[in-house]
Every structure is written in structure tokens, then in C-alpha cells.
Amino acid sequence: MTEDDKRLRILVCIGGGPEAFTGLKFVHRLSEQSCADIALLYVRPLDSGLKSGGMDIRVARENILEWGLELPGMAHLNKARDILADLGEIETESNDDWQHREVSGDPVGEFLREYHNPCGGTISLRLRTATDVTTAVVDEADRFNADLVIIGGSPEPVEGIRKFLTPKALALKIASHIDQSIIVARHLEPGQGHLVCVQDNERSRAMVPKAISYAHACACPITILSVAETEEERTTAQKAVDEAAQTFRLNGIEPHELLVEVGNPAEIISELGYDFSLIVMAESEKPWFAKSFSVAHDVAARSRNSVLIVK
């Protein structure tokens, strides 16, 4: 296996609100430890007046670039690039030209600008236009072969009856459809540790090695939590915590704290998670259309900070 094969590949979706930019410090922290390849993606909905003749749109946009003008969305990507540059992620002498790339099934394609970071990874700016943003993000994550996707969540979390009365947030729609581990980002700062939530089941056990790899990547302190819904299930929750803690120790990480609580899992995890940079949870076994009713996606909807759903 080459060094490039082991490099973490992170796709950051820009344009889902200001929270998307807050995740860049966390991306920098991961890249400091693992020299990540980073893709910054902006997906712009196709204008209603431009939904026919995609190739004509592409030519027009290439002409706009030749005139030195910016296409919609480029300003957001350039802002993200400047943040990473200020953090030291981009070499001062890097490519500064936008290139067009064909995308299968998409007449407009993609505009791409690529840079290098000092450790040898790449940072690419990717501008897509699509009739459906969710589908474009899922496609881009697959084409980039992402290990981790980061998307800004809505600033105000949704809980209670509002969850059933308001349209599903874009970040949560993408989290339901995408195959890669995903962070729904709110106030994502790297220094406050990870709350790793475990259960006594195989899906949770399969999540723990990935949680360990992310903990190593950011050198973050770890707290392990399991929530039993009843007192009768407390012993099972304690078993899940003890097993996860042992796995972390075998991989060189001593957990900061081990917690077992009793009550509503989504409520307790969201409340305790407020003190952490990231809540880490395993993906639900439910199909995409039912994931809103899973604990992980419920926490992502109602939490006031960032949630990593490991897939």
C-alpha cells in the first residue's frame, strides 16, 4: 500500500450555510495528522431558464471564465480556499486556473481548480450545476472516493413536533442517501474531543475502528457513552462501553471518560454532546427513507453541535 492509498480523502460541501466554513478548521486538524486530500464542492441548482442545451451553457461559462469573471458559487469556493490558505494548507505557488471536466450524464460538467498542500496532498475546488443537489453530492463523493463528507447543518436544530412539520434539511437528506461517513457540522471546532456513542450490537462494534482512526487523525480526547432505555438494559450498555474502551486501548488511545446513562437515547446524547466537538455514532440499519426515525439521524437533526454518522 502506498502513502497515497492511506491518505484520508475529505469532501467538504460549501454553500449549505455558514456552518460549512466552520468545519475547515477541523479539516485542517485532520490534515495535519494524516496529510489529507481535500475536495471543496459547491453545487448550484440549475437555473430554470437554462435547463435545456447544457453544452451551450458550458460554452457560455467557459467564455465567462476567459473574460475574468466568476461563475456563481466560485466566490464561496474561493473563500473556503482562502481560509485553508490562512491555516497553511495550500502552497503559495499553486495552479490558479479553472479547468472544465466532463461528468458522465451531466451536459454541463464540472469546473475544477486544483492546489497542493505542503505535505503532498491535493486541495481541489469543484463547481457543479445540478437539478438535484443531493444527487450531485452523492455522485461527487463516489467519484472522489471520499472517506469522509462534511456538510453544514442548519444553524437552528430541529426537534420535537417541528421535525415533522418542517421540510427535511438538505444536510439530513444527503446524510440519508450518501454511502460515506458524514459530518453534519454545527460549530465544528477541533479542540473539545469526541463523544463516541456505542451499543451492544455488531453495527456499533464495526463503527469503533473507524472512530479510532478519526480520533488518531485529529489527536482528540475520547469519551465513550452508551444509553440504556431502561434500568434493565444498563448492564448491556455497560458491556458495550467496556468493550469499546478495550478496543480503543488496544489501539493506543486511553479514553478520557466512560459513561452509561438511562433514558431517551437521542435526548441524552444531544444534551451530553453539547460539550464536545463531535458526537460519533454508527449509521442505522434502516433504509434511506426511514433514517429520520433512527437515533443517529434524530441526534443529527436536534443536536446543537456536530454529529459524525459512521457508515
PALO-980295 format. One record per residue (C-alpha): residue in one letter; residue number from 1; z, x, y. Coordinates in steps of 0.05 Angstrom, whole numbers, plus 5000, padded with zeros to 4 digits. Each point is the difference from the previous one (the first is absolute). Example, Ala and Ser with C-alpha at 12.3 -4.5 7.8 and 13.67 -1.06 7.14 Angstrom:
<atoms>
<residuo=A; num=1; c3=5156; c1=5246; c2=4910>
<residuo=S; num=2; c3=4987; c1=5027; c2=5069>
</atoms>
This chain:
<atoms>
<residuo=M; num=1; c3=5000; c1=5000; c2=5000>
<residuo=T; num=2; c3=4981; c1=5028; c2=5068>
<residuo=E; num=3; c3=5041; c1=4998; c2=5063>
<residuo=D; num=4; c3=4953; c1=4947; c2=5028>
<residuo=D; num=5; c3=5013; c1=4956; c2=4938>
<residuo=K; num=6; c3=5075; c1=5000; c2=5015>
<residuo=R; num=7; c3=4993; c1=4986; c2=5074>
<residuo=L; num=8; c3=5027; c1=4933; c2=5023>
<residuo=R; num=9; c3=4946; c1=4954; c2=5028>
<residuo=I; num=10; c3=5025; c1=4951; c2=5053>
<residuo=L; num=11; c3=4960; c1=4944; c2=5032>
<residuo=V; num=12; c3=5029; c1=4975; c2=5066>
<residuo=C; num=13; c3=4973; c1=4934; c2=5027>
<residuo=I; num=14; c3=4997; c1=5002; c2=5076>
<residuo=G; num=15; c3=4991; c1=4937; c2=5040>
<residuo=G; num=16; c3=5052; c1=4954; c2=4968>
<residuo=G; num=17; c3=5044; c1=5004; c2=5061>
<residuo=P; num=18; c3=5044; c1=5056; c2=5029>
<residuo=E; num=19; c3=5039; c1=5008; c2=4935>
<residuo=A; num=20; c3=4940; c1=5035; c2=4969>
<residuo=F; num=21; c3=5011; c1=5058; c2=5048>
<residuo=T; num=22; c3=5074; c1=5006; c2=4984>
<residuo=G; num=23; c3=4982; c1=5021; c2=4929>
<residuo=L; num=24; c3=4965; c1=5063; c2=5023>
<residuo=K; num=25; c3=5065; c1=5040; c2=5007>
<residuo=F; num=26; c3=5015; c1=4981; c2=4928>
<residuo=V; num=27; c3=4930; c1=5022; c2=4979>
<residuo=H; num=28; c3=5012; c1=5066; c2=5035>
<residuo=R; num=29; c3=5065; c1=5009; c2=4962>
<residuo=L; num=30; c3=4965; c1=4988; c2=4934>
<residuo=S; num=31; c3=4943; c1=5047; c2=5018>
<residuo=E; num=32; c3=5049; c1=5055; c2=5020>
<residuo=Q; num=33; c3=5026; c1=5000; c2=4929>
<residuo=S; num=34; c3=4935; c1=4987; c2=4961>
<residuo=C; num=35; c3=4941; c1=5016; c2=5046>
<residuo=A; num=36; c3=4971; c1=4930; c2=4996>
<residuo=D; num=37; c3=4929; c1=4976; c2=5009>
<residuo=I; num=38; c3=5006; c1=4945; c2=5053>
<residuo=A; num=39; c3=4950; c1=4945; c2=5016>
<residuo=L; num=40; c3=5009; c1=4957; c2=5062>
<residuo=L; num=41; c3=4964; c1=4934; c2=4993>
<residuo=Y; num=42; c3=4982; c1=4948; c2=5052>
<residuo=V; num=43; c3=4966; c1=4936; c2=4974>
<residuo=R; num=44; c3=4969; c1=4956; c2=5053>
<residuo=P; num=45; c3=4979; c1=4928; c2=4983>
<residuo=L; num=46; c3=4925; c1=4990; c2=5006>
<residuo=D; num=47; c3=4981; c1=4965; c2=5065>
<residuo=S; num=48; c3=4974; c1=4930; c2=4988>
<residuo=G; num=49; c3=4937; c1=5017; c2=5040>
<residuo=L; num=50; c3=4986; c1=5061; c2=4958>
<residuo=K; num=51; c3=5005; c1=4973; c2=4930>
<residuo=S; num=52; c3=4926; c1=5007; c2=4985>
<residuo=G; num=53; c3=4958; c1=5062; c2=5000>
<residuo=G; num=54; c3=5053; c1=5051; c2=4981>
<residuo=M; num=55; c3=4953; c1=5058; c2=5003>
<residuo=D; num=56; c3=4981; c1=4982; c2=5072>
<residuo=I; num=57; c3=5074; c1=5001; c2=5017>
<residuo=R; num=58; c3=5007; c1=5069; c2=4969>
<residuo=V; num=59; c3=4942; c1=5028; c2=5041>
<residuo=A; num=60; c3=5029; c1=4969; c2=5064>
<residuo=R; num=61; c3=5067; c1=5031; c2=4986>
<residuo=E; num=62; c3=4970; c1=5068; c2=4987>
<residuo=N; num=63; c3=4964; c1=4994; c2=5067>
<residuo=I; num=64; c3=5067; c1=4984; c2=5033>
<residuo=L; num=65; c3=5030; c1=5063; c2=4971>
<residuo=E; num=66; c3=4941; c1=5041; c2=5025>
<residuo=W; num=67; c3=5013; c1=4973; c2=5070>
<residuo=G; num=68; c3=5071; c1=5026; c2=4996>
<residuo=L; num=69; c3=5033; c1=4932; c2=4997>
<residuo=E; num=70; c3=5054; c1=4977; c2=4951>
<residuo=L; num=71; c3=4991; c1=4945; c2=4950>
<residuo=P; num=72; c3=5056; c1=4948; c2=4996>
<residuo=G; num=73; c3=5057; c1=5028; c2=4958>
<residuo=M; num=74; c3=4985; c1=5073; c2=5015>
<residuo=A; num=75; c3=5053; c1=5002; c2=5055>
<residuo=H; num=76; c3=5053; c1=4979; c2=4949>
<residuo=L; num=77; c3=4978; c1=5053; c2=4951>
<residuo=N; num=78; c3=4998; c1=5053; c2=5055>
<residuo=K; num=79; c3=5071; c1=4981; c2=5021>
<residuo=A; num=80; c3=5024; c1=5009; c2=4928>
<residuo=R; num=81; c3=4963; c1=5067; c2=4997>
<residuo=D; num=82; c3=5033; c1=5023; c2=5064>
<residuo=I; num=83; c3=5069; c1=4982; c2=4972>
<residuo=L; num=84; c3=4986; c1=5042; c2=4938>
<residuo=A; num=85; c3=4973; c1=5056; c2=5043>
<residuo=D; num=86; c3=5064; c1=5001; c2=5041>
<residuo=L; num=87; c3=5039; c1=5004; c2=4935>
<residuo=G; num=88; c3=4959; c1=5061; c2=4979>
<residuo=E; num=89; c3=4960; c1=4966; c2=4946>
<residuo=I; num=90; c3=4931; c1=5016; c2=5028>
<residuo=E; num=91; c3=4969; c1=5069; c2=5012>
<residuo=T; num=92; c3=4981; c1=5010; c2=5073>
<residuo=E; num=93; c3=4928; c1=5018; c2=4981>
<residuo=S; num=94; c3=4974; c1=4943; c2=4958>
<residuo=N; num=95; c3=4938; c1=4958; c2=4993>
<residuo=D; num=96; c3=4994; c1=4950; c2=5058>
<residuo=D; num=97; c3=4938; c1=4961; c2=4981>
<residuo=W; num=98; c3=4995; c1=4930; c2=4970>
<residuo=Q; num=99; c3=4956; c1=4995; c2=4939>
<residuo=H; num=100; c3=4971; c1=4937; c2=4968>
<residuo=R; num=101; c3=5009; c1=4990; c2=4925>
<residuo=E; num=102; c3=4969; c1=4946; c2=4957>
<residuo=V; num=103; c3=5048; c1=4955; c2=4962>
<residuo=S; num=104; c3=4975; c1=4963; c2=4939>
<residuo=G; num=105; c3=4992; c1=4926; c2=5015>
<residuo=D; num=106; c3=5014; c1=5008; c2=5074>
<residuo=P; num=107; c3=4938; c1=5002; c2=5045>
<residuo=V; num=108; c3=5040; c1=5027; c2=5060>
<residuo=G; num=109; c3=5034; c1=5056; c2=4961>
<residuo=E; num=110; c3=5054; c1=5044; c2=5027>
<residuo=F; num=111; c3=5009; c1=5049; c2=5057>
<residuo=L; num=112; c3=5039; c1=5063; c2=4981>
<residuo=R; num=113; c3=5030; c1=5058; c2=5038>
<residuo=E; num=114; c3=5035; c1=5055; c2=4960>
<residuo=Y; num=115; c3=5050; c1=5053; c2=5019>
<residuo=H; num=116; c3=5041; c1=5052; c2=4962>
<residuo=N; num=117; c3=5075; c1=5012; c2=5003>
<residuo=P; num=118; c3=5030; c1=5071; c2=4999>
<residuo=C; num=119; c3=5022; c1=4996; c2=4927>
<residuo=G; num=120; c3=4929; c1=4985; c2=4975>
<residuo=G; num=121; c3=5000; c1=4924; c2=4994>
<residuo=T; num=122; c3=4952; c1=4954; c2=5036>
<residuo=I; num=123; c3=5012; c1=4945; c2=5051>
<residuo=S; num=124; c3=4944; c1=4949; c2=5006>
<residuo=L; num=125; c3=4989; c1=4944; c2=5051>
<residuo=R; num=126; c3=4964; c1=4941; c2=4968>
<residuo=L; num=127; c3=4971; c1=4941; c2=5038>
<residuo=R; num=128; c3=4978; c1=4940; c2=4959>
<residuo=T; num=129; c3=4973; c1=4932; c2=5021>
<residuo=A; num=130; c3=5010; c1=4944; c2=4951>
<residuo=T; num=131; c3=5001; c1=4924; c2=4993>
<residuo=D; num=132; c3=5065; c1=5006; c2=4962>
<residuo=V; num=133; c3=5051; c1=5053; c2=5020>
<residuo=T; num=134; c3=5040; c1=4995; c2=4935>
<residuo=T; num=135; c3=4939; c1=5013; c2=4957>
<residuo=A; num=136; c3=4979; c1=5060; c2=5043>
<residuo=V; num=137; c3=5069; c1=5032; c2=4996>
<residuo=V; num=138; c3=5003; c1=4991; c2=4924>
<residuo=D; num=139; c3=4930; c1=5030; c2=4994>
<residuo=E; num=140; c3=5017; c1=5059; c2=5045>
<residuo=A; num=141; c3=5064; c1=5015; c2=4961>
<residuo=D; num=142; c3=4960; c1=5002; c2=4935>
<residuo=R; num=143; c3=4944; c1=5043; c2=5029>
<residuo=F; num=144; c3=5050; c1=5048; c2=5032>
<residuo=N; num=145; c3=5039; c1=5002; c2=4934>
<residuo=A; num=146; c3=5064; c1=4989; c2=5039>
<residuo=D; num=147; c3=5068; c1=5012; c2=4969>
<residuo=L; num=148; c3=5035; c1=4964; c2=5057>
<residuo=V; num=149; c3=4978; c1=4948; c2=5052>
<residuo=I; num=150; c3=5039; c1=4988; c2=5065>
<residuo=I; num=151; c3=4989; c1=4938; c2=5042>
<residuo=G; num=152; c3=5039; c1=4974; c2=5059>
<residuo=G; num=153; c3=5040; c1=4937; c2=4987>
<residuo=S; num=154; c3=5012; c1=4945; c2=5050>
<residuo=P; num=155; c3=5054; c1=5022; c2=5050>
<residuo=E; num=156; c3=5040; c1=4937; c2=4986>
<residuo=P; num=157; c3=5015; c1=4990; c2=4926>
<residuo=V; num=158; c3=4990; c1=4931; c2=4970>
<residuo=E; num=159; c3=5055; c1=4967; c2=4960>
<residuo=G; num=160; c3=5028; c1=4932; c2=4981>
<residuo=I; num=161; c3=4956; c1=4939; c2=5008>
<residuo=R; num=162; c3=4955; c1=5036; c2=5050>
<residuo=K; num=163; c3=4972; c1=5039; c2=4941>
<residuo=F; num=164; c3=4967; c1=4936; c2=4974>
<residuo=L; num=165; c3=4978; c1=4973; c2=5068>
<residuo=T; num=166; c3=4965; c1=5061; c2=5030>
<residuo=P; num=167; c3=4935; c1=5033; c2=4976>
<residuo=K; num=168; c3=5011; c1=5059; c2=4955>
<residuo=A; num=169; c3=5001; c1=5065; c2=5039>
<residuo=L; num=170; c3=4941; c1=5046; c2=4990>
<residuo=A; num=171; c3=5044; c1=5057; c2=4975>
<residuo=L; num=172; c3=5030; c1=4955; c2=4946>
<residuo=K; num=173; c3=4931; c1=4975; c2=4980>
<residuo=I; num=174; c3=4976; c1=5072; c2=4991>
<residuo=A; num=175; c3=5064; c1=5018; c2=4962>
<residuo=S; num=176; c3=4986; c1=4943; c2=4951>
<residuo=H; num=177; c3=4928; c1=5022; c2=4986>
<residuo=I; num=178; c3=5002; c1=5075; c2=5001>
<residuo=D; num=179; c3=5009; c1=5043; c2=4937>
<residuo=Q; num=180; c3=5034; c1=5059; c2=5034>
<residuo=S; num=181; c3=5072; c1=5008; c2=5021>
<residuo=I; num=182; c3=5007; c1=4973; c2=5071>
<residuo=I; num=183; c3=5049; c1=5005; c2=5057>
<residuo=V; num=184; c3=5007; c1=4940; c2=5046>
<residuo=A; num=185; c3=5023; c1=5039; c2=5060>
<residuo=R; num=186; c3=5051; c1=4979; c2=5053>
<residuo=H; num=187; c3=5038; c1=5053; c2=5041>
<residuo=L; num=188; c3=4981; c1=5052; c2=4947>
<residuo=E; num=189; c3=5040; c1=5062; c2=5017>
<residuo=P; num=190; c3=5006; c1=5055; c2=4948>
<residuo=G; num=191; c3=5073; c1=5021; c2=5008>
<residuo=Q; num=192; c3=5043; c1=4943; c2=4974>
<residuo=G; num=193; c3=4988; c1=5005; c2=4925>
<residuo=H; num=194; c3=4972; c1=4954; c2=4946>
<residuo=L; num=195; c3=5034; c1=4940; c2=4968>
<residuo=V; num=196; c3=4972; c1=4998; c2=4930>
<residuo=C; num=197; c3=5008; c1=4931; c2=4968>
<residuo=V; num=198; c3=5001; c1=4998; c2=4924>
<residuo=Q; num=199; c3=5006; c1=4950; c2=4943>
<residuo=D; num=200; c3=5011; c1=5005; c2=4925>
<residuo=N; num=201; c3=4927; c1=4991; c2=4981>
<residuo=E; num=202; c3=4940; c1=5043; c2=4983>
<residuo=R; num=203; c3=4963; c1=4988; c2=5065>
<residuo=S; num=204; c3=5059; c1=5026; c2=5040>
<residuo=R; num=205; c3=5008; c1=5060; c2=4954>
<residuo=A; num=206; c3=4925; c1=5016; c2=5009>
<residuo=M; num=207; c3=5011; c1=4997; c2=5076>
<residuo=V; num=208; c3=5056; c1=5053; c2=5001>
<residuo=P; num=209; c3=4955; c1=5062; c2=4989>
<residuo=K; num=210; c3=4957; c1=4979; c2=5058>
<residuo=A; num=211; c3=5061; c1=4988; c2=5043>
<residuo=I; num=212; c3=5023; c1=5071; c2=4981>
<residuo=S; num=213; c3=4933; c1=5029; c2=5021>
<residuo=Y; num=214; c3=5004; c1=4966; c2=5068>
<residuo=A; num=215; c3=5072; c1=5024; c2=5009>
<residuo=H; num=216; c3=4978; c1=5071; c2=4985>
<residuo=A; num=217; c3=4940; c1=4993; c2=5047>
<residuo=C; num=218; c3=5043; c1=4981; c2=5060>
<residuo=A; num=219; c3=5065; c1=5036; c2=4980>
<residuo=C; num=220; c3=5037; c1=4935; c2=5013>
<residuo=P; num=221; c3=5070; c1=4982; c2=4976>
<residuo=I; num=222; c3=5002; c1=4945; c2=4947>
<residuo=T; num=223; c3=5045; c1=4940; c2=4989>
<residuo=I; num=224; c3=4989; c1=4959; c2=4936>
<residuo=L; num=225; c3=5014; c1=4925; c2=5000>
<residuo=S; num=226; c3=4998; c1=4945; c2=4948>
<residuo=V; num=227; c3=5016; c1=4928; c2=5017>
<residuo=A; num=228; c3=5026; c1=4953; c2=4946>
<residuo=E; num=229; c3=4990; c1=4926; c2=5013>
<residuo=T; num=230; c3=5066; c1=4982; c2=4965>
<residuo=E; num=231; c3=5064; c1=5036; c2=4981>
<residuo=E; num=232; c3=4979; c1=4995; c2=4927>
<residuo=E; num=233; c3=4939; c1=5045; c2=5016>
<residuo=R; num=234; c3=5040; c1=5054; c2=5036>
<residuo=T; num=235; c3=5005; c1=5043; c2=4937>
<residuo=T; num=236; c3=4924; c1=4999; c2=4993>
<residuo=A; num=237; c3=4991; c1=5018; c2=5073>
<residuo=Q; num=238; c3=5049; c1=5058; c2=4993>
<residuo=K; num=239; c3=4960; c1=5025; c2=4939>
<residuo=A; num=240; c3=4936; c1=4999; c2=5042>
<residuo=V; num=241; c3=5033; c1=5040; c2=5055>
<residuo=D; num=242; c3=5030; c1=5051; c2=4953>
<residuo=E; num=243; c3=4934; c1=5011; c2=4963>
<residuo=A; num=244; c3=4961; c1=5009; c2=5065>
<residuo=A; num=245; c3=5052; c1=5048; c2=5027>
<residuo=Q; num=246; c3=4996; c1=5042; c2=4937>
<residuo=T; num=247; c3=4924; c1=5003; c2=5006>
<residuo=F; num=248; c3=5006; c1=5023; c2=5073>
<residuo=R; num=249; c3=5050; c1=5054; c2=4980>
<residuo=L; num=250; c3=4954; c1=5025; c2=4945>
<residuo=N; num=251; c3=4947; c1=5009; c2=5053>
<residuo=G; num=252; c3=5044; c1=5039; c2=5048>
<residuo=I; num=253; c3=5024; c1=4944; c2=5046>
<residuo=E; num=254; c3=5073; c1=4981; c2=5004>
<residuo=P; num=255; c3=5005; c1=4928; c2=5026>
<residuo=H; num=256; c3=5041; c1=4992; c2=5063>
<residuo=E; num=257; c3=5031; c1=4934; c2=4977>
<residuo=L; num=258; c3=4996; c1=4951; c2=4942>
<residuo=L; num=259; c3=5008; c1=4925; c2=5016>
<residuo=V; num=260; c3=5007; c1=4937; c2=4959>
<residuo=E; num=261; c3=5002; c1=4933; c2=5036>
<residuo=V; num=262; c3=5002; c1=4927; c2=4978>
<residuo=G; num=263; c3=4962; c1=4944; c2=5035>
<residuo=N; num=264; c3=4930; c1=4983; c2=5024>
<residuo=P; num=265; c3=4958; c1=5063; c2=4988>
<residuo=A; num=266; c3=4952; c1=4992; c2=5058>
<residuo=E; num=267; c3=5055; c1=4984; c2=5050>
<residuo=I; num=268; c3=5046; c1=5057; c2=4978>
<residuo=I; num=269; c3=4944; c1=5052; c2=4997>
<residuo=S; num=270; c3=4973; c1=4980; c2=5068>
<residuo=E; num=271; c3=5069; c1=5004; c2=5031>
<residuo=L; num=272; c3=5022; c1=5066; c2=4969>
<residuo=G; num=273; c3=4931; c1=5030; c2=5010>
<residuo=Y; num=274; c3=5006; c1=4996; c2=5076>
<residuo=D; num=275; c3=5037; c1=5066; c2=5000>
<residuo=F; num=276; c3=4944; c1=5037; c2=4965>
<residuo=S; num=277; c3=4931; c1=5027; c2=5018>
<residuo=L; num=278; c3=4969; c1=4967; c2=4939>
<residuo=I; num=279; c3=5017; c1=4949; c2=4947>
<residuo=V; num=280; c3=4966; c1=5019; c2=4935>
<residuo=M; num=281; c3=4985; c1=4946; c2=4948>
<residuo=A; num=282; c3=4957; c1=4990; c2=4939>
<residuo=E; num=283; c3=4940; c1=4952; c2=5004>
<residuo=S; num=284; c3=5008; c1=4932; c2=4968>
<residuo=E; num=285; c3=4964; c1=4981; c2=4936>
<residuo=K; num=286; c3=4976; c1=4935; c2=5033>
<residuo=P; num=287; c3=4926; c1=4991; c2=5016>
<residuo=W; num=288; c3=4978; c1=5013; c2=5072>
<residuo=F; num=289; c3=5002; c1=4926; c2=5021>
<residuo=A; num=290; c3=5073; c1=4994; c2=4977>
<residuo=K; num=291; c3=5028; c1=5066; c2=5027>
<residuo=S; num=292; c3=5029; c1=4966; c2=5061>
<residuo=F; num=293; c3=5052; c1=4971; c2=4953>
<residuo=S; num=294; c3=5020; c1=5068; c2=4972>
<residuo=V; num=295; c3=5062; c1=5037; c2=5025>
<residuo=A; num=296; c3=4959; c1=5061; c2=5023>
<residuo=H; num=297; c3=4953; c1=4960; c2=5043>
<residuo=D; num=298; c3=5056; c1=4955; c2=5025>
<residuo=V; num=299; c3=5037; c1=5062; c2=5023>
<residuo=A; num=300; c3=4936; c1=5027; c2=5033>
<residuo=A; num=301; c3=4993; c1=4934; c2=5038>
<residuo=R; num=302; c3=5072; c1=4994; c2=5024>
<residuo=S; num=303; c3=5023; c1=5072; c2=5008>
<residuo=R; num=304; c3=5010; c1=5029; c2=5070>
<residuo=N; num=305; c3=4978; c1=5068; c2=4978>
<residuo=S; num=306; c3=4949; c1=5032; c2=4953>
<residuo=V; num=307; c3=4989; c1=4982; c2=4927>
<residuo=L; num=308; c3=4962; c1=5042; c2=4948>
<residuo=I; num=309; c3=4973; c1=4959; c2=4941>
<residuo=V; num=310; c3=4986; c1=5048; c2=4943>
<residuo=K; num=311; c3=4941; c1=4982; c2=4955>
</atoms>
